[in-house]
Amino acid sequence: MTLAEALPRVVVEPPGPRSRELAARLRAVESRNVTFLAPDFPVFWSEAAGAMVRDADDNLYLDLTGAFGVSLAGHAHPAVVAAVREQAGRLVHGMGDVHPPEVKLLLLERLAHLAPLEDARAVLATSGSEAIEIALKTAELATGRSRFVAFEGGYHGLTLGSLATTHRLDFRAPFAARLHRGVTWVPWPRVAEGGREEGASGADTAHAIETFARALADGPPVAGVLFEPVQGRAGVRLPPQGFLPEVARLAREAGALVIADEVFTGFGRTGALFASAAEGVVPDVLCVGKALGGGLPLSACVAPADVMDAWPPSQGEALHTSTFLGHPLACAAALAFLDVLEREDLPARARALGARLLEGLADRLRGVAAVRDVRGRGLLLGIELGEGGAARVAVEALRRGVLVLPAGERGEVVELAPPALLNDAQVEAGLDGVAAAVRAVHGAA
Ligand SMILES: Cc1ncc(COP(=O)(O)O)c(C=O)c1O
C-alpha cells in the first residue's frame, strides 16, 4: 500500500522521541515566536503523499488541515511532482520581470482563462499576503483613494500592508504605529447553526449591511472593500445568502473596488471554482494563493485590464515585483495543479466529500453539549466549541493520528480543510478520529 492510500497509524505517542529532539534543536535556532513548542506539540514531518503525512517517528497521520488549505489535490500529487522534476531539469530560476521564464507566460495565460474576469491581467507573487498588498496598491492606483473597508474576523495576511486589513488585534497591536490607519472594519453577519441559510438572523444581516453602508458614506471616499467569501481563519464563517452581492453593489455605488480574497477559498475548496462567483459576486480584484501552487509558494492578484491598467507601463522598473516573481518551479507546479483540478474535477469532489464530512461530523457529534455548531462549505469545515476548546481537540486528534487546526478569534473552532482526494477508509478514519478527539476533550454529555 502506498503512503497516499494508508490510514492513520500511531506507533509512538506523539510527539515521539525524534520529534522532541528536533524541537529542542529548533528552540535553539529559530525565533521563539515562530513555532509553538509544547510537551505535546508539534510533530516534525518527514514525508507526505495524498492526505497522509509521516512524522519523524514513523507515525502516520491523516492530514485534515491540507497544510493550511494548500494541498487541495493532496500532498505531492504525482502530476505536480513530475512537472516540478521536469522543470527543475531545465530551468530552476529565472528573471521574472526582466527576462521572463516561458512557463510564467503559460501560467498567466491559464489564469486569465480561468478567472471569471473580463480580459484578466495578473501580477504573480509568492504569498497570499503579497497578493493582498498588490490588490490594495491596485485599488489605490485605480481610484486615487486610500481608504479601505474590511470585515471583522477577516484574515488577509501579516505583512504590514495586508496586516492593516487583518482584523485580529493580537496580530496588529504590536505594530499599530506603522499600520495604515485608513481601514474601517464592519461586522460580518452570523449565519445560524449548521450554516443553514434559512436560519440566518435577518436582523443581524440587515444590521451588517446598514453598518457597511454607513462606513462607505462616512469619512474619506473608499478605494476598496476587501472580503473573504467564506471567512477561513475566523472559524469558517459563512456569509448569509445575498449578503456579498449587496456588499458589492453598495461598494460599486460608492466608487470602491470589490476585492475578493480567495487565497483560502479559491480553486474549488468550497465546491465552486471561486467562492465569490458562487455567492453571486464578480469581483474587480481577485487574490489567490495557497492551492494554486500545488504545494509550491505562489500567489496572484488578478483583475480585468481596465482595473489593472491603472498601473503605468513599465519603464524598466516595476513598481511592484520581487526576486522570485514567476518562479519557474512554482509556475510549472501550478500548471500541473490546474490540470489536476480540471481533470479530476476537484470542485465537484470538494462538494461531494464536503457534504459527506459535514453529515458524518454532525452525526457523530450529536449529543455533545460542547459542540455549538458544525458547518462548512465544500471542504472548508468548522466545529464550533467554547472559547479555547479547539487547541485541546487538535492535540487529542494528533494522538489519534489525525491533523486538524484550531481557528476562530477565541480559539473556538476546529477547522478542517482536507485534500479533495480522500479514499473511503480515510473519510471514516477522519470522522472517527475527530469525533473521538472532541468527545475526549469535551465529553459526551
Ligand atoms: C484568506 C487569506 N488571505 C490571506 C492569507 C495570507 O496568506 P499567506 O499566509 O500565504 O501570506 C491567508 C492565510 O491563511 C488567508 O487565509
The ligand as a Tripos MOL2 file, in Angstrom:
@<TRIPOS>MOLECULE
LIG
   16    16     1     0     0
SMALL
NO_CHARGES

@<TRIPOS>ATOM
      1 C1         -7.9690   34.4200    3.2970 C.3       1 LIG1
      2 C2         -6.4880   34.5550    3.4430 C.ar      1 LIG1
      3 N1         -5.8740   35.6120    2.9120 N.ar      1 LIG1
      4 C3         -4.5450   35.7890    3.0000 C.ar      1 LIG1
      5 C4         -3.7710   34.8900    3.6800 C.ar      1 LIG1
      6 C5         -2.3050   35.1080    3.7960 C.3       1 LIG1
      7 O1         -1.6070   34.1890    3.0070 O.3       1 LIG1
      8 P1         -0.0760   33.8410    3.3340 P.3       1 LIG1
      9 O2         -0.0440   33.1680    4.6600 O.co2     1 LIG1
     10 O3          0.3170   32.9260    2.1890 O.co2     1 LIG1
     11 O4          0.6660   35.1290    3.2980 O.co2     1 LIG1
     12 C6         -4.3710   33.7640    4.2620 C.ar      1 LIG1
     13 C7         -3.5810   32.7700    5.0120 C.2       1 LIG1
     14 O5         -4.0600   31.9620    5.7480 O.2       1 LIG1
     15 C8         -5.7710   33.5960    4.1440 C.ar      1 LIG1
     16 O6         -6.4080   32.5500    4.7080 O.3       1 LIG1
@<TRIPOS>BOND
     1     1     2 1
     2     2     3 ar
     3     2    15 ar
     4     3     4 ar
     5     4     5 ar
     6     5     6 1
     7     5    12 ar
     8     6     7 1
     9     7     8 1
    10     8     9 2
    11     8    10 1
    12     8    11 1
    13    12    13 1
    14    12    15 ar
    15    13    14 2
    16    15    16 1
@<TRIPOS>SUBSTRUCTURE
     1 LIG1         1 GROUP 0 **** ****
